[in-house]
């Protein structure tokens, strides 16, 4: 099963207004495990970073000056994601920004149903507990030492590790303890009769012939 972990960095929080995407990153999962394949691009938003976004990401206006507009990377992005479902932390935010950008490009929007939202999974699994990416990394003892600033690709890597924990790890749904019904069923089965293992007359004769050909065989010693 192929899934795409996705994250964006933006100039601010208002995708319905004038804020824009400045970084987009995707990481490929197969059966919930990263394959090492990823896509990442910085894009020129055509407007200044907000002070809040600058503090969070460290991405400056000068850094973005020579980056392409999102229209120039859209086809490459779409080719990487294919038709695979997304894994996103707070999906409404990233899907909202993607759809706003794609609307400006007259492209087909992404349905929110395409995304598995890890915030919702975490809130169901740990009701009342913090569900931020930082909080979940700390809960699962995932190394946050590289996250001085938010970056879309690094956040995808962290989210992939969190997602694997949320869905039960590599052995999803696996348990060494059988259910009571399975144990009861095994007790009710008829025991099979033991299969015969004694050698046949033909096998005994072949064995005797082989022993006779061995000089000083211990099996014939008095």
C-alpha positions as CSV (number, residue, x, y, z in Angstrom):
1,X,0.0,0.0,0.0
2,X,1.5,3.3,-1.1
3,X,0.9,6.5,0.9
4,X,2.3,10.0,0.7
5,X,3.2,11.9,3.8
6,X,2.8,15.5,2.9
7,X,3.6,18.9,4.6
8,X,3.8,22.5,3.5
9,X,5.3,25.7,4.9
10,X,3.5,28.9,4.2
11,X,3.7,32.7,4.5
12,X,1.0,32.6,7.2
13,X,-2.2,30.8,8.2
14,X,-4.9,32.3,5.9
15,X,-5.1,30.1,2.8
16,X,-8.5,31.7,1.9
17,X,-6.7,35.1,1.9
18,X,-3.3,36.2,0.6
19,X,-1.0,33.7,2.3
20,X,0.8,31.3,0.0
21,X,2.9,28.1,0.1
22,X,6.7,28.5,0.3
23,X,7.7,24.9,0.7
24,X,6.1,21.6,-0.2
25,X,7.5,18.2,0.7
26,X,6.3,14.6,0.3
27,X,7.7,11.3,1.5
28,X,6.7,7.9,0.1
29,X,5.5,5.1,2.4
30,X,4.9,1.5,1.4
31,X,2.9,-0.4,4.0
32,X,3.4,2.5,6.4
33,X,7.2,2.3,6.1
34,X,9.3,5.0,4.4
35,X,11.0,3.9,1.2
36,X,13.5,6.7,1.0
37,X,11.8,8.3,-2.0
38,X,10.7,11.9,-1.5
39,X,9.8,15.1,-3.3
40,X,10.7,18.6,-2.0
41,X,10.6,22.1,-3.5
42,X,10.7,25.7,-2.3
43,X,8.5,28.1,-4.2
44,X,8.4,31.8,-4.6
45,X,5.1,33.0,-3.1
46,X,5.0,36.4,-4.8
47,X,4.6,38.1,-1.4
48,X,6.5,38.6,1.8
49,X,6.8,36.1,4.7
50,X,4.9,37.1,7.8
51,X,6.9,37.7,10.9
52,X,5.4,34.7,12.6
53,X,6.1,32.4,9.6
54,X,9.7,33.7,9.5
55,X,10.2,32.9,13.1
56,X,8.8,29.4,12.8
57,X,10.5,28.4,9.5
58,X,13.6,30.6,9.2
59,X,12.7,30.9,5.5
60,X,13.5,34.5,4.4
61,X,12.2,36.6,1.5
62,X,15.7,36.8,0.1
63,X,16.0,33.0,0.1
64,X,12.8,32.7,-1.9
65,X,13.6,35.3,-4.5
66,X,15.2,32.9,-7.1
67,X,12.7,30.0,-6.4
68,X,10.1,29.0,-9.0
69,X,6.5,29.8,-8.7
70,X,4.3,26.9,-7.7
71,X,2.9,26.6,-11.2
72,X,6.4,25.6,-12.4
73,X,6.6,22.7,-10.0
74,X,3.0,21.5,-10.0
75,X,3.5,18.8,-12.7
76,X,6.5,17.4,-10.9
77,X,4.6,17.3,-7.6
78,X,1.6,15.6,-9.2
79,X,3.8,13.0,-10.9
80,X,5.3,12.1,-7.6
81,X,2.1,11.8,-5.6
82,X,0.2,10.0,-8.3
83,X,-3.2,8.9,-7.0
84,X,-1.9,7.7,-3.6
85,X,-3.7,8.8,-0.4
86,X,-2.1,11.4,1.8
87,X,-1.0,11.2,5.4
88,X,-1.1,14.8,6.9
89,X,-0.9,16.3,10.3
90,X,-3.8,18.7,10.4
91,X,-5.0,17.9,6.9
92,X,-7.5,20.8,6.6
93,X,-4.6,23.3,6.7
94,X,-2.4,21.7,4.1
95,X,-5.2,20.6,1.8
96,X,-6.7,24.1,2.1
97,X,-3.4,25.7,1.0
98,X,-2.9,23.2,-1.8
99,X,-6.5,23.7,-3.1
100,X,-6.1,27.5,-3.0
101,X,-2.9,27.3,-5.0
102,X,-4.3,24.8,-7.5
103,X,-7.5,26.9,-7.9
104,X,-5.2,29.8,-9.1
105,X,-3.7,27.4,-11.6
106,X,-7.1,26.2,-12.7
107,X,-6.2,22.7,-11.6
108,X,-8.4,20.0,-10.0
109,X,-8.6,20.3,-6.2
110,X,-7.8,17.6,-3.7
111,X,-10.7,16.1,-1.7
112,X,-10.1,16.2,2.0
113,X,-11.2,12.6,2.1
114,X,-8.0,11.7,0.3
115,X,-6.0,12.5,3.5
116,X,-5.6,10.5,6.7
117,X,-5.3,13.1,9.4
118,X,-2.9,12.1,12.1
119,X,-4.2,14.8,14.4
120,X,-7.6,13.1,14.4
121,X,-6.0,9.6,15.0
122,X,-4.0,11.0,17.9
123,X,-7.0,12.6,19.5
124,X,-9.0,9.4,19.3
125,X,-6.2,7.3,20.6
126,X,-5.1,9.7,23.4
127,X,-8.2,11.8,24.3
128,X,-7.3,15.0,26.1
129,X,-3.6,14.7,25.4
130,X,-1.6,17.2,23.3
131,X,-1.7,16.2,19.6
132,X,0.9,18.5,18.1
133,X,3.7,16.9,16.1
134,X,6.2,17.8,18.8
135,X,4.1,16.3,21.6
136,X,3.6,13.1,19.7
137,X,7.3,12.8,18.9
138,X,8.0,13.2,22.6
139,X,5.3,10.6,23.5
140,X,6.9,8.0,21.1
141,X,10.5,9.0,22.0
142,X,11.3,10.2,18.4
143,X,14.4,12.4,18.1
144,X,13.5,16.1,17.8
145,X,17.0,17.4,18.0
146,X,17.1,18.5,14.4
147,X,13.8,20.5,14.6
148,X,15.2,23.9,15.6
149,X,13.0,25.4,12.8
150,X,10.1,23.9,11.0
151,X,10.9,22.5,7.6
152,X,8.4,20.6,5.4
153,X,10.7,17.7,4.5
154,X,12.0,17.2,8.1
155,X,8.4,17.4,9.4
156,X,7.4,14.7,6.8
157,X,10.2,12.4,8.2
158,X,9.0,13.0,11.8
159,X,5.4,12.5,10.9
160,X,6.2,9.2,9.1
161,X,7.7,7.9,12.3
162,X,4.7,9.2,14.4
163,X,2.2,7.6,11.9
164,X,4.0,4.3,12.1
165,X,3.5,4.4,15.9
166,X,-0.1,5.5,15.7
167,X,-1.1,2.7,13.4
168,X,0.7,0.1,15.5
169,X,4.2,-0.2,14.1
170,X,5.5,-2.6,11.5
171,X,3.4,-5.4,13.0
172,X,0.1,-3.6,12.7
173,X,-2.7,-5.7,14.1
174,X,-0.3,-8.5,15.1
175,X,-0.6,-10.1,18.5
176,X,1.1,-13.1,20.1
177,X,-2.0,-13.7,22.3
178,X,-4.8,-15.7,20.5
179,X,-8.3,-14.8,21.1
180,X,-10.5,-16.9,23.5
181,X,-12.6,-18.1,20.6
182,X,-9.5,-19.3,18.7
183,X,-8.3,-21.2,21.8
184,X,-11.7,-22.7,22.3
185,X,-11.9,-23.8,18.7
186,X,-8.5,-25.5,18.9
187,X,-9.6,-27.5,22.0
188,X,-12.7,-28.7,20.2
189,X,-10.8,-30.2,17.3
190,X,-10.4,-33.9,17.2
191,X,-6.8,-35.1,17.8
192,X,-5.3,-36.7,14.7
193,X,-4.0,-40.2,15.1
194,X,-0.2,-40.5,15.2
195,X,1.3,-41.3,11.8
196,X,3.3,-44.6,11.6
197,X,7.1,-44.1,11.5
198,X,8.4,-47.7,11.7
199,X,10.6,-48.7,8.7
200,X,9.1,-51.0,6.1
201,X,10.6,-54.4,5.2
202,X,12.0,-52.9,2.0
203,X,13.7,-50.1,4.0
204,X,15.1,-52.6,6.5
205,X,16.6,-54.7,3.7
206,X,18.1,-51.7,2.0
207,X,19.7,-50.6,5.3
208,X,21.1,-54.1,5.9
209,X,22.7,-54.1,2.4
210,X,24.3,-50.7,3.1
211,X,25.7,-51.8,6.5
212,X,27.2,-54.9,4.9
213,X,29.2,-52.7,2.5
214,X,30.8,-50.8,5.4
215,X,34.0,-52.3,6.7
216,X,34.1,-52.5,10.5
217,X,30.7,-51.0,10.9
218,X,30.0,-50.4,14.6
219,X,26.4,-51.5,14.1
220,X,27.6,-55.1,13.4
221,X,30.4,-55.2,16.1
222,X,30.0,-57.8,18.8
